[in-house]
Amino acid sequence: MRIKEHPIIDFKRGKPVSFTFNGREITAFEGETIAAALHAAGVRVLSHSHDLKRPRGFFCAIGNCSSCLMKVNGAYNVRICVTPVREGDRVEMQEGRGDIIAKA
């Protein structure tokens, strides 16, 4: 779900780009964050709590919490709520705390 019209804000969409999330192709717009693109594509669970494995969704949207940490292009612990989507990104849900060693 994306807001397409607003009485005050003018939305200027970037060009369409595609990326994969857990192997599924997703279409986004240049300038969107990965989390916004996933939310628009119907993805509501971004991670699970470490101890009880409860689902976590889009929460703070400013990079302060750890609810949106994912593996992006081989790098763990990327805060997708503040990371712009790029053509060809490979985004994967992260299990647990991820690998300590970055693989960028």
For each residue, the residues with C-beta under 8 A, 3 or more apart:
1: 39 40
2: 40
3: 6 11
4: 11
5: 11
6: 3 9 10 11
7:
8:
9: 6
10: 6
11: 3 4 5 6
12:
13: 29 31
14: 17 29 30 31 32
15: 29 30
16: 27 28 29 30
17: 14 27 28 29 30 85 86 87
18: 25 26 27 28 87 88
19: 25 26 28 34 37 85 86 87 88 89 90 91
20: 23 24 25 26 89 90 91
21: 24 26 38 41 43 91 92 93
22: 91 92 93
23: 20
24: 20 21
25: 18 19 20
26: 18 19 20 21 37 38 41
27: 16 17 18 37 41
28: 16 17 18 19 32 34 36 37 40 85
29: 13 14 15 16 17 32 37
30: 14 15 16 17 84 85
31: 13 14 84
32: 14 28 29 36 37 40 84 85
33: 36 37 80 81 82 83 84 85
34: 19 28 37 38 70 72 78 80 81 83 84 85 89 91
35: 38 39 46 58 61 68 80 81 83
36: 28 32 33 39 40
37: 19 26 27 28 29 32 33 34 40 41 85
38: 21 26 34 35 41 43 46 80 91
39: 1 35 36 42 43 44 58
40: 1 2 28 32 36 37
41: 21 26 27 37 38
42: 39
43: 21 38 39 46
44: 39 55 57 58
45: 48 55 56 57
46: 35 38 43 56 57 58 67 68 70 80 93
47: 55 56 66 67 68 69 70 93 94
48: 45 53 54 55 56
49: 52 53 54 56
50: 96 97
51:
52: 49
53: 48 49
54: 48 49
55: 44 45 47 48
56: 45 46 47 48 49 59 67 68
57: 44 45 46 67
58: 35 39 44 46 61 67 68 81
59: 56 65 67 68
60: 63 64 65 67 81
61: 35 58 81
62: 81 82
63: 60 79 81 82
64: 60
65: 59 60 68
66: 47 69
67: 46 47 56 57 58 59 60
68: 35 46 47 56 58 59 65 79 80 81
69: 47 66 76 77 78 79 80 94 98
70: 34 46 47 78 80 91 92 93 94
71: 74 75 76 78 91 92 93 94 98
72: 34 75 78 80 83 89 90 91 92
73: 89 90 104
74: 71 90 103 104
75: 71 72 78 102 103 104
76: 69 71 94 98 99 100 102 103
77: 69 94 97 98
78: 34 69 70 71 72 75 83
79: 63 68 69 82 83
80: 33 34 35 38 46 68 69 70 72 83 91
81: 33 34 35 58 60 61 62 63 68
82: 33 62 63 79
83: 33 34 35 72 78 79 80
84: 30 31 32 33 34
85: 17 19 28 30 32 33 34 37 89
86: 17 19 89
87: 17 18 19
88: 18 19
89: 19 20 34 72 73 85 86
90: 19 20 72 73 74
91: 19 20 21 22 34 38 70 71 72 80
92: 21 22 70 71 72
93: 21 22 46 47 70 71
94: 47 69 70 71 76 77 98
95: 98
96: 50
97: 50 77
98: 69 71 76 77 94 95
99: 76 102 103
100: 76
101:
102: 75 76 99
103: 74 75 76 99
104: 73 74 75
